[in-house]
Amino acid sequence: MTSSSSTTSAASTPGAPTRSYGSDPAQVYDVLAPAAGAPAVTGTVVVVHGGFWRAEYDREHARPEAAAFAGAGYHVVLAEYRRVGMPGGGVPGTLDDVRGLLASVAAQPDLPKPLVLVGHSAGGHLVTWAAGQPWARERGIAGVVSLAGVVDLGTADRLHLGSDATRDFVGSGPGSAAWTSADPMSTLPPKVPVRLVNGLDDDTVPPEVADDYVAKARAAGGDVTVDLVPNADHFAVITPETPAFKGVREAVNSLL
């Protein structure tokens, strides 16, 4: 799961090599170099897309976000992973992919450390999950930024977000071993800082999904902050042209 061989992909950005971290076609990531002339930033931003962990949503919708980070001078990784509806997708396969992805990225000599993980929606869940793992610092992760992230599986389940996407992802309900293994609430406090950016007008993953995570993570001694952005919906936080994205950039910069 740590192969770094380059592959080609019709979906990848011209000039952005695609590297594999496993044998499945979805176990890949694109590498975007900092834009020529942009101020140099020491560190790599790892972008993890959302879509309620479902196969029909891939990394393409996160490409403008990734390109904006590259344009600002960051080295960027745009990650893909196996999703629900694909062989191996869901728990534990998707979590295994995040682990393998980060091991591969951490091993690349051309991707400077530290790493800042930026995940949206289901991707926000995945990066926050990674923040709670004992290997987070070993992978060179300085912190994570969750954008409208599903950081509390229990609350997401109670709200039936994404037509019960959480149960489809885990394959079982609250209280099961699989659920516990996938829930960022189960590994508090996070091992690295967590920055949450949520739109106040988000009705896809409402800001309240993060309330218990923030309270309990802080009570456990975690370095967790939350930025509630007015007049921002679910996608404003990944759209470079919006005022909300300025706050995302600031959150990333605060971790480097």
C-alpha positions in Angstrom: 0.0 0.0 0.0 3.0 2.3 -0.1 3.9 2.1 -3.8 4.9 5.5 -5.3 5.1 4.5 -8.9 3.8 7.1 -11.4 0.8 6.4 -13.6 -1.1 8.3 -16.1 -4.7 9.3 -15.8 -7.1 11.0 -18.2 -8.7 12.8 -15.3 -5.5 14.3 -14.0 -4.3 17.8 -14.6 -1.8 18.2 -17.4 1.7 18.4 -15.8 0.4 16.9 -12.5 1.7 13.4 -12.2 -0.5 10.8 -10.7 1.1 8.4 -8.2 -0.3 5.2 -6.9 -0.3 4.0 -3.3 -1.9 0.6 -3.9 -3.0 -1.7 -6.7 -6.6 -0.5 -7.0 -7.3 2.2 -9.7 -8.7 4.4 -6.9 -5.6 4.2 -4.8 -3.9 7.2 -6.4 -3.1 10.8 -5.9 -2.2 13.7 -8.1 0.8 15.9 -7.3 0.5 19.6 -8.1 3.6 21.7 -8.0 3.6 25.3 -6.6 2.8 27.8 -9.4 5.8 29.5 -10.9 6.4 32.8 -9.3 4.2 32.1 -6.2 5.7 32.8 -2.8 7.4 29.5 -1.6 5.6 27.7 1.2 7.4 25.0 3.1 4.9 22.2 3.5 2.4 20.1 1.5 -1.3 20.4 1.5 -3.1 17.1 1.1 -6.7 17.6 -0.3 -9.2 14.9 0.5 -12.5 15.3 -1.3 -16.0 14.6 0.0 -19.3 13.1 -1.4 -20.6 11.1 1.6 -17.9 8.4 0.9 -19.9 7.3 -2.2 -18.4 6.1 -5.5 -20.2 8.7 -7.7 -18.2 11.5 -6.2 -14.5 11.6 -7.1 -11.6 14.0 -6.7 -12.5 16.0 -9.8 -14.9 18.4 -7.9 -12.0 19.2 -5.5 -9.5 20.1 -8.3 -10.2 23.9 -8.3 -9.5 23.9 -4.6 -6.3 22.0 -5.1 -5.2 24.3 -7.9 -5.9 27.3 -5.7 -3.5 26.0 -3.1 -0.8 25.3 -5.8 -1.4 28.8 -7.1 -0.7 30.2 -3.6 2.7 28.4 -3.5 2.0 25.1 -1.8 3.0 21.7 -2.9 -0.4 19.9 -3.2 -1.6 16.3 -3.2 -5.1 15.7 -4.5 -6.1 12.3 -3.1 -8.4 9.6 -4.3 -9.6 6.6 -2.3 -12.0 3.6 -2.6 -15.6 4.6 -1.8 -18.9 3.0 -1.0 -20.2 1.1 -4.1 -16.7 0.2 -5.2 -14.8 -3.0 -4.3 -13.1 -2.5 -0.9 -14.9 0.8 -0.3 -16.4 1.7 3.1 -15.0 0.6 6.5 -12.3 -0.7 6.8 -11.1 -0.3 3.2 -11.5 3.5 3.0 -9.7 4.0 6.3 -6.9 1.7 5.1 -6.6 3.9 2.0 -6.2 7.0 4.1 -3.5 5.3 6.1 -1.7 4.0 2.9 -2.1 7.4 1.2 -0.4 9.3 4.0 2.4 6.7 4.3 3.1 7.1 0.6 3.0 10.9 0.7 5.2 11.1 3.8 7.8 8.9 2.0 8.1 11.2 -1.1 11.3 13.3 -1.0 9.8 15.9 -3.3 6.9 16.6 -1.1 8.1 18.8 1.8 7.0 18.4 5.3 5.1 19.2 7.3 1.8 17.9 5.9 -1.5 19.7 6.4 -4.6 17.6 5.6 -7.6 19.5 4.2 -10.8 17.5 3.8 -14.3 18.5 2.8 -17.5 16.8 4.1 -16.8 13.1 4.1 -13.1 14.1 3.4 -13.4 16.3 6.5 -14.3 13.1 8.4 -11.4 11.2 7.0 -8.8 13.9 7.9 -10.2 14.3 11.3 -10.1 10.5 11.8 -6.4 10.6 10.7 -5.8 13.3 13.3 -6.9 10.9 16.1 -4.6 8.1 15.0 -1.4 7.3 16.9 0.7 7.5 13.8 -0.4 11.1 12.9 2.8 12.8 13.9 4.9 10.0 12.6 3.5 10.8 9.1 4.7 14.4 9.4 1.2 15.8 9.9 1.2 19.2 11.4 -2.5 19.5 11.6 -5.8 19.1 9.8 -8.4 21.4 8.4 -11.9 20.0 8.3 -14.3 21.8 5.9 -17.9 21.1 6.7 -16.7 17.7 8.0 -18.7 14.8 9.2 -16.6 14.7 12.4 -19.2 13.1 14.6 -20.7 9.9 13.1 -23.4 9.6 15.8 -24.8 13.1 15.2 -24.7 12.6 11.5 -26.6 9.3 11.9 -29.2 10.9 14.1 -29.7 13.6 11.5 -29.8 11.0 8.7 -27.4 13.0 6.7 -27.0 12.0 3.0 -29.9 9.5 3.3 -28.2 7.6 6.0 -24.8 7.7 4.3 -23.0 7.1 7.5 -24.5 3.6 8.0 -23.8 2.8 4.3 -20.2 3.8 4.9 -19.6 1.9 8.1 -21.8 -1.1 7.2 -23.4 -1.2 10.7 -24.8 1.1 13.3 -23.5 2.9 16.4 -21.9 0.7 19.0 -20.4 -1.8 16.6 -16.6 -2.3 16.4 -16.5 -0.9 12.9 -18.4 2.2 13.9 -16.0 2.8 16.8 -13.0 2.3 14.6 -14.2 4.9 12.1 -15.6 7.6 14.5 -13.3 10.5 15.3 -15.2 10.8 18.6 -13.6 7.5 19.6 -10.0 8.8 19.6 -10.1 12.0 21.5 -8.1 14.1 22.0 -6.7 14.4 18.5 -3.0 13.9 18.3 -2.5 17.0 16.1 -4.3 20.3 15.9 -7.7 20.3 14.2 -9.2 23.4 12.6 -12.9 23.3 11.7 -14.3 25.6 9.1 -18.1 25.4 8.7 -20.6 27.5 6.8 -23.5 28.8 8.9 -25.9 28.3 5.9 -24.8 24.7 5.3 -27.8 22.4 5.2 -25.9 19.4 3.8 -23.7 19.0 6.9 -25.1 21.5 9.4 -22.6 23.2 11.8 -24.2 21.4 14.7 -22.6 18.2 13.6 -19.3 19.5 15.0 -20.7 20.7 18.4 -20.0 17.6 20.5 -16.7 16.9 18.8 -15.4 20.4 19.6 -16.6 20.3 23.2 -15.3 16.9 24.0 -12.1 17.3 22.1 -11.3 20.5 24.0 -12.3 18.9 27.3 -9.8 16.1 26.6 -7.1 18.7 26.0 -7.2 18.8 22.2 -6.1 21.8 20.2 -9.3 22.3 18.3 -10.8 25.5 16.9 -14.0 26.2 14.9 -14.7 29.0 12.5 -18.4 29.5 11.7 -18.6 31.4 8.4 -21.7 33.6 7.8 -23.4 33.4 4.5 -21.6 30.2 3.5 -23.2 27.0 2.3 -21.7 23.5 2.0 -19.6 24.3 -1.1 -18.4 27.8 -0.3 -15.6 26.4 1.8 -14.0 24.7 -1.2 -14.7 27.4 -3.8 -11.6 29.6 -4.2 -13.6 32.7 -5.3 -15.6 32.9 -2.1 -14.9 34.9 1.0 -15.1 31.6 3.0 -12.1 30.2 1.2 -9.9 33.0 2.6 -10.6 31.6 6.1 -9.6 28.2 4.8 -6.3 29.5 3.6 -5.7 31.2 7.0 -6.5 28.0 8.8 -3.9 26.1 6.7 -1.3 28.8 7.2 -1.8 28.7 10.9 -0.6 25.1 10.9 2.6 25.6 8.9 
